[in-house]
């Protein structure tokens, strides 16, 4: 126990109360003057004078002793002494609480990782010293400050009780940046992080303070759904479900995890398959779904053994209705139009018979910049240099040559460009490097001898491909790879339109929806909570938070306009993987080997002793009959 706070405490002046208490006892006994008939009483008078002398006053005065002890206990309790832990004492301590999905994982005793973290944080709150302030920050896919810096234990406990697990992955960098912002106002030297260790091992952040990495004990074994997608094959869908298993508390336990995977479709009998998964491994299951039309699928995982995390046992997938791909191809690009006519389920605009147009397209193939105004998700420009690249590149009327290309790019898969002859030669201007294209958001897919030949850019919901040379001025249309290139572009557009491959949505943010422009809509989550959002000027509804598994209903009044299902689907969360060391820009932070120590206040023991002394005084000096009466 440290005694320095007794001296430095603002309540140390209470010890001055001893002075009036002792003076009171000095002045308490005052004898009146009387005339007596006999000198035989002089002996008793002398004895009374001796008792009234200052130092004899304290003899056999139990009441004064008890009152002095009582006052001492009350003063010490007001100064709030404590047993020091030996650790550095932080006056302002931010407490970062991991609330990602894996924190809901339980051990064989049924206690979750978040429960363990709350127990440790309650201990910090209970042992909070008068000069210390805590700030609680929750960490999931984003960071949220739960309290200001405060020593109000009731406020801290109430905020801690409200902390719940979010069914999303963890992003620690947001919480660290929030702590860095608080450090501009408060002198923060240390922050403490409570987590199960299921966080990214590398964080692009420079720590301006010390980080105490408190890694919680691991949970039990887990099995969960980590991916669900469907691929269209002729008139059916193949639904792929990936199941992941974790190792759990013991890395040496190789006992298989048994489970049943059930696929449910509205109006159809459920289909199931049993699996036996080795811990730490994954398995993919394929369910064929026959028929056309939109439908909702739900995949359920029913473990037959212990399962640490329940929220990754359900996933949903929405299959769209089949339809032809709407493709706009400029009439000048006859080679492309000829290749498109031979592809099934392609609706070509404008048709050969008229100049018909559609309100929107899935794919646009054009050699004109003005066609960028068309409503579509995928654009392929032929012989067009975008305006923002005109300062980086020029096109000469000279022979060009292909040097290399990205063979794994979806547009160029199985397309051989060796010995391709070009009549147009894109040339990078002097001093221009590939990095300059990347800074403008372009990815180089085909590299020529003198500059890029094909670049790609993501512009919001649009994918833009630019052939910087005109393919009709090359040998590409006469090669075997040309029909493959056109087929790849169709498959790419089908995938972006959700017609050939559908991927289940993850929790976090709902995918963008296209509705009426600048209008307010209601979004109802799986828990029944309703929030209001407003669409943009182009009718896009985006950035809607989706922290829970289940379906989100987008409504306009009482009318449901769309229903979107989301699922956890995270390999990192379901695998319950942990890291023992966090790598920052300039240093590494290892997990603490012991729990965070805190100073232990003992003022309440002095208060209890003072209360006991008060009861003893009352019982001993106020009891009747037979007791010693207080005078």
SULJOCOR-V623022 format. One record per residue. N is the residue number from 1. RES is the residue in three letters. PHI is phi in whole degrees, -180 to 180 (none if undefined). Layout:
# SULJOCOR-V623022
N/RES/PHI + N/RES/PHI
This chain:
# SULJOCOR-V623022
1/UNK/none + 2/UNK/-93 + 3/UNK/-102 + 4/UNK/-61 + 5/UNK/-60 + 6/UNK/-62 + 7/UNK/-80 + 8/UNK/-87 + 9/UNK/-68 + 10/UNK/-72 + 11/UNK/-98 + 12/UNK/-64 + 13/UNK/-65 + 14/UNK/-66 + 15/UNK/-63 + 16/UNK/-66 + 17/UNK/-68 + 18/UNK/-61 + 19/UNK/-64 + 20/UNK/-66 + 21/UNK/-66 + 22/UNK/-69 + 23/UNK/-60 + 24/UNK/-60 + 25/UNK/-74 + 26/UNK/-64 + 27/UNK/-96 + 28/UNK/-68 + 29/UNK/-91 + 30/UNK/-130 + 31/UNK/-86 + 32/UNK/-75 + 33/UNK/-90 + 34/UNK/-133 + 35/UNK/-93 + 36/UNK/-117 + 37/UNK/-86 + 38/UNK/-139 + 39/UNK/-80 + 40/UNK/-66 + 41/UNK/-89 + 42/UNK/-62 + 43/UNK/-60 + 44/UNK/-69 + 45/UNK/-66 + 46/UNK/-63 + 47/UNK/-62 + 48/UNK/-66 + 49/UNK/-65 + 50/UNK/-67 + 51/UNK/-66 + 52/UNK/-81 + 53/UNK/-67 + 54/UNK/-55 + 55/UNK/-83 + 56/UNK/-76 + 57/UNK/-62 + 58/UNK/-84 + 59/UNK/-72 + 60/UNK/55 + 61/UNK/-105 + 62/UNK/-67 + 63/UNK/-62 + 64/UNK/-63 + 65/UNK/-62 + 66/UNK/-64 + 67/UNK/-68 + 68/UNK/-65 + 69/UNK/-64 + 70/UNK/-62 + 71/UNK/-64 + 72/UNK/-61 + 73/UNK/-63 + 74/UNK/-67 + 75/UNK/-66 + 76/UNK/-64 + 77/UNK/-62 + 78/UNK/-66 + 79/UNK/-82 + 80/UNK/52 + 81/UNK/-72 + 82/UNK/-155 + 83/UNK/-87 + 84/UNK/-72 + 85/UNK/-83 + 86/UNK/93 + 87/UNK/-86 + 88/UNK/-63 + 89/UNK/-99 + 90/UNK/-94 + 91/UNK/-75 + 92/UNK/-118 + 93/UNK/-123 + 94/UNK/-76 + 95/UNK/-113 + 96/UNK/-94 + 97/UNK/-114 + 98/UNK/-71 + 99/UNK/-121 + 100/UNK/-71 + 101/UNK/-60 + 102/UNK/-66 + 103/UNK/-71 + 104/UNK/-86 + 105/UNK/-65 + 106/UNK/-111 + 107/UNK/-94 + 108/UNK/-68 + 109/UNK/-86 + 110/UNK/86 + 111/UNK/-98 + 112/UNK/-82 + 113/UNK/-66 + 114/UNK/-68 + 115/UNK/-61 + 116/UNK/-63 + 117/UNK/-64 + 118/UNK/-64 + 119/UNK/-61 + 120/UNK/-69 + 121/UNK/-72 + 122/UNK/-61 + 123/UNK/-63 + 124/UNK/-62 + 125/UNK/-67 + 126/UNK/-65 + 127/UNK/-96 + 128/UNK/-67 + 129/UNK/-87 + 130/UNK/-59 + 131/UNK/-90 + 132/UNK/-99 + 133/UNK/-132 + 134/UNK/-112 + 135/UNK/-135 + 136/UNK/-96 + 137/UNK/-132 + 138/UNK/-90 + 139/UNK/-127 + 140/UNK/-139 + 141/UNK/-74 + 142/UNK/-147 + 143/UNK/-113 + 144/UNK/-139 + 145/UNK/-81 + 146/UNK/-88 + 147/UNK/-142 + 148/UNK/-79 + 149/UNK/-68 + 150/UNK/-150 + 151/UNK/-109 + 152/UNK/-76 + 153/UNK/-65 + 154/UNK/-66 + 155/UNK/-64 + 156/UNK/-66 + 157/UNK/-66 + 158/UNK/-63 + 159/UNK/-66 + 160/UNK/-66 + 161/UNK/-66 + 162/UNK/-80 + 163/UNK/-69 + 164/UNK/-131 + 165/UNK/-75 + 166/UNK/-98 + 167/UNK/-86 + 168/UNK/-139 + 169/UNK/-80 + 170/UNK/-94 + 171/UNK/-130 + 172/UNK/-73 + 173/UNK/-64 + 174/UNK/-64 + 175/UNK/-67 + 176/UNK/-68 + 177/UNK/-69 + 178/UNK/-65 + 179/UNK/-64 + 180/UNK/-63 + 181/UNK/-67 + 182/UNK/-66 + 183/UNK/-67 + 184/UNK/-75 + 185/UNK/-107 + 186/UNK/-118 + 187/UNK/-77 + 188/UNK/-89 + 189/UNK/-106 + 190/UNK/-141 + 191/UNK/-126 + 192/UNK/-118 + 193/UNK/-117 + 194/UNK/-105 + 195/UNK/-155 + 196/UNK/-82 + 197/UNK/90 + 198/UNK/-89 + 199/UNK/-132 + 200/UNK/-59 + 201/UNK/-71 + 202/UNK/-118 + 203/UNK/-127 + 204/UNK/-81 + 205/UNK/-156 + 206/UNK/-104 + 207/UNK/-70 + 208/UNK/-94 + 209/UNK/-146 + 210/UNK/-81 + 211/UNK/-120 + 212/UNK/-94 + 213/UNK/-90 + 214/UNK/-95 + 215/UNK/-92 + 216/UNK/-80 + 217/UNK/-64 + 218/UNK/-70 + 219/UNK/-89 + 220/UNK/-81 + 221/UNK/-70 + 222/UNK/-139 + 223/UNK/-136 + 224/UNK/-155 + 225/UNK/-85 + 226/UNK/-113 + 227/UNK/-161 + 228/UNK/-141 + 229/UNK/-149 + 230/UNK/-132 + 231/UNK/-125 + 232/UNK/-82 + 233/UNK/-129 + 234/UNK/56 + 235/UNK/-103 + 236/UNK/-139 + 237/UNK/-115 + 238/UNK/-102 + 239/UNK/-97 + 240/UNK/-106 + 241/UNK/-123 + 242/UNK/-108 + 243/UNK/-113 + 244/UNK/-119 + 245/UNK/-121 + 246/UNK/-103 + 247/UNK/-82 + 248/UNK/80 + 249/UNK/-66 + 250/UNK/-115 + 251/UNK/-73 + 252/UNK/-91 + 253/UNK/-81 + 254/UNK/-106 + 255/UNK/-65 + 256/UNK/-61 + 257/UNK/-100 + 258/UNK/-100 + 259/UNK/-158 + 260/UNK/-123 + 261/UNK/-104 + 262/UNK/-120 + 263/UNK/-109 + 264/UNK/-114 + 265/UNK/-128 + 266/UNK/-59 + 267/UNK/81 + 268/UNK/-131 + 269/UNK/-71 + 270/UNK/-66 + 271/UNK/-116 + 272/UNK/-133 + 273/UNK/-150 + 274/UNK/-91 + 275/UNK/-133 + 276/UNK/-132 + 277/UNK/-113 + 278/UNK/-74 + 279/UNK/-55 + 280/UNK/87 + 281/UNK/-111 + 282/UNK/-132 + 283/UNK/-147 + 284/UNK/-111 + 285/UNK/-120 + 286/UNK/-117 + 287/UNK/-117 + 288/UNK/-79 + 289/UNK/-120 + 290/UNK/-87 + 291/UNK/106 + 292/UNK/-107 + 293/UNK/93 + 294/UNK/-74 + 295/UNK/-159 + 296/UNK/-109 + 297/UNK/-114 + 298/UNK/-133 + 299/UNK/-106 + 300/UNK/-118 + 301/UNK/-113 + 302/UNK/-114 + 303/UNK/-66 + 304/UNK/-96 + 305/UNK/-122 + 306/UNK/-61 + 307/UNK/-134 + 308/UNK/-77 + 309/UNK/-128 + 310/UNK/-93 + 311/UNK/-72 + 312/UNK/-100 + 313/UNK/-99 + 314/UNK/-136 + 315/UNK/-145 + 316/UNK/-126 + 317/UNK/-148 + 318/UNK/-104 + 319/UNK/-94 + 320/UNK/-80 + 321/UNK/-74 + 322/UNK/-71 + 323/UNK/-160 + 324/UNK/-68 + 325/UNK/-83 + 326/UNK/-85 + 327/UNK/-122 + 328/UNK/-102 + 329/UNK/-131 + 330/UNK/-57 + 331/UNK/-65 + 332/UNK/-71 + 333/UNK/-95 + 334/UNK/-66 + 335/UNK/-63 + 336/UNK/-70 + 337/UNK/-63 + 338/UNK/-64 + 339/UNK/-69 + 340/UNK/-68 + 341/UNK/-65 + 342/UNK/-90 + 343/UNK/-103 + 344/UNK/-72 + 345/UNK/61 + 346/UNK/-121 + 347/UNK/-102 + 348/UNK/-91 + 349/UNK/-125 + 350/UNK/-69 + 351/UNK/-72 + 352/UNK/-71 + 353/UNK/-95 + 354/UNK/-148 + 355/UNK/-104 + 356/UNK/-63 + 357/UNK/-130 + 358/UNK/-115 + 359/UNK/-67 + 360/UNK/-150 + 361/UNK/-131 + 362/UNK/-91 + 363/UNK/-143 + 364/UNK/-123 + 365/UNK/-115 + 366/UNK/-153 + 367/UNK/-116 + 368/UNK/-125 + 369/UNK/-65 + 370/UNK/-65 + 371/UNK/-73 + 372/UNK/-65 + 373/UNK/-77 + 374/UNK/-69 + 375/UNK/-86 + 376/UNK/-161 + 377/UNK/-101 + 378/UNK/-125 + 379/UNK/-122 + 380/UNK/-126 + 381/UNK/-97 + 382/UNK/-110 + 383/UNK/68 + 384/UNK/-122 + 385/UNK/-104 + 386/UNK/-62 + 387/UNK/-60 + 388/UNK/-75 + 389/UNK/-100 + 390/UNK/-66 + 391/UNK/-87 + 392/UNK/-110 + 393/UNK/-147 + 394/UNK/-134 + 395/UNK/-116 + 396/UNK/-99 + 397/UNK/-87 + 398/UNK/-152 + 399/UNK/-76 + 400/UNK/-113 + 401/UNK/-147 + 402/UNK/-84 + 403/UNK/-99 + 404/UNK/-159 + 405/UNK/-153 + 406/UNK/-83 + 407/UNK/-72 + 408/UNK/-93 + 409/UNK/-68 + 410/UNK/-54 + 411/UNK/-73 + 412/UNK/-111 + 413/UNK/-63 + 414/UNK/65 + 415/UNK/-104 + 416/UNK/-94 + 417/UNK/-112 + 418/UNK/-64 + 419/UNK/62 + 420/UNK/-72 + 421/UNK/-99 + 422/UNK/-121 + 423/UNK/-91 + 424/UNK/-103 + 425/UNK/-127 + 426/UNK/-66 + 427/UNK/-128 + 428/UNK/-71 + 429/UNK/-67 + 430/UNK/-61 + 431/UNK/85 + 432/UNK/-84 + 433/UNK/-119 + 434/UNK/-61 + 435/UNK/-63 + 436/UNK/-65 + 437/UNK/-68 + 438/UNK/-66 + 439/UNK/-65 + 440/UNK/-90 + 441/UNK/91 + 442/UNK/-101 + 443/UNK/-112 + 444/UNK/-83 + 445/UNK/-99 + 446/UNK/-127 + 447/UNK/-111 + 448/UNK/-96 + 449/UNK/-68 + 450/UNK/-113 + 451/UNK/167 + 452/UNK/-66 + 453/UNK/-113 + 454/UNK/-141 + 455/UNK/-128 + 456/UNK/-131 + 457/UNK/-144 + 458/UNK/-97 + 459/UNK/-123 + 460/UNK/68 + 461/UNK/-89 + 462/UNK/-104 + 463/UNK/-110 + 464/UNK/-113 + 465/UNK/-114 + 466/UNK/-123 + 467/UNK/-80 + 468/UNK/-75 + 469/UNK/-118 + 470/UNK/-84 + 471/UNK/-64 + 472/UNK/-69 + 473/UNK/-97 + 474/UNK/-146 + 475/UNK/-90 + 476/UNK/-61 + 477/UNK/-63 + 478/UNK/-99 + 479/UNK/-101 + 480/UNK/-65 + 481/UNK/-74 + 482/UNK/-67 + 483/UNK/-59 + 484/UNK/-66 + 485/UNK/-61 + 486/UNK/-66 + 487/UNK/-63 + 488/UNK/-63 + 489/UNK/-65 + 490/UNK/-67 + 491/UNK/-64 + 492/UNK/-62 + 493/UNK/-68 + 494/UNK/-62 + 495/UNK/-66 + 496/UNK/-68 + 497/UNK/-85 + 498/UNK/75 + 499/UNK/-97 + 500/UNK/-115 + 501/UNK/-146 + 502/UNK/-124 + 503/UNK/-115 + 504/UNK/-63 + 505/UNK/-80 + 506/UNK/-94 + 507/UNK/-66 + 508/UNK/128 + 509/UNK/-134 + 510/UNK/-69 + 511/UNK/-65 + 512/UNK/-62 + 513/UNK/-122 + 514/UNK/-111 + 515/UNK/-129 + 516/UNK/-72 + 517/UNK/-71 + 518/UNK/49 + 519/UNK/-135 + 520/UNK/-91 + 521/UNK/-127 + 522/UNK/-107 + 523/UNK/-118 + 524/UNK/-105 + 525/UNK/-87 + 526/UNK/-62 + 527/UNK/-87 + 528/UNK/91 + 529/UNK/-69 + 530/UNK/-117 + 531/UNK/-124 + 532/UNK/-107 + 533/UNK/-133 + 534/UNK/-124 + 535/UNK/-76 + 536/UNK/-81 + 537/UNK/-66 + 538/UNK/-98 + 539/UNK/86 + 540/UNK/-85 + 541/UNK/-109 + 542/UNK/-138 + 543/UNK/74 + 544/UNK/-82 + 545/UNK/-70 + 546/UNK/-136 + 547/UNK/-85 + 548/UNK/-123 + 549/UNK/-66 + 550/UNK/128 + 551/UNK/-106 + 552/UNK/-113 + 553/UNK/-104 + 554/UNK/-101 + 555/UNK/-125 + 556/UNK/-120 + 557/UNK/71 + 558/UNK/-96 + 559/UNK/-100 + 560/UNK/-84 + 561/UNK/-94 + 562/UNK/-158 + 563/UNK/-135 + 564/UNK/-121 + 565/UNK/-98 + 566/UNK/-129 + 567/UNK/-141 + 568/UNK/-62 + 569/UNK/46 + 570/UNK/-131 + 571/UNK/-63 + 572/UNK/-63 + 573/UNK/-75 + 574/UNK/-71 + 575/UNK/-75 + 576/UNK/53 + 577/UNK/-69 + 578/UNK/-129 + 579/UNK/-124 + 580/UNK/-93 + 581/UNK/-147 + 582/UNK/-103 + 583/UNK/-100 + 584/UNK/-100 + 585/UNK/-60 + 586/UNK/-120 + 587/UNK/-153 + 588/UNK/-116 + 589/UNK/-121 + 590/UNK/-92 + 591/UNK/-67 + 592/UNK/-67 + 593/UNK/-80 + 594/UNK/-129 + 595/UNK/-66 + 596/UNK/-64 + 597/UNK/-85 + 598/UNK/-136 + 599/UNK/-65 + 600/UNK/-107 + 601/UNK/-66 + 602/UNK/-126 + 603/UNK/-62 + 604/UNK/-68 + 605/UNK/-69 + 606/UNK/-65 + 607/UNK/-65 + 608/UNK/-65 + 609/UNK/-62 + 610/UNK/-61 + 611/UNK/-66 + 612/UNK/-62 + 613/UNK/-63 + 614/UNK/-63 + 615/UNK/-66 + 616/UNK/-64 + 617/UNK/-63 + 618/UNK/-63 + 619/UNK/-69 + 620/UNK/-79 + 621/UNK/-99 + 622/UNK/-112 + 623/UNK/-73 + 624/UNK/-147 + 625/UNK/-89 + 626/UNK/83 + 627/UNK/-86 + 628/UNK/-91 + 629/UNK/-77 + 630/UNK/-76 + 631/UNK/-123
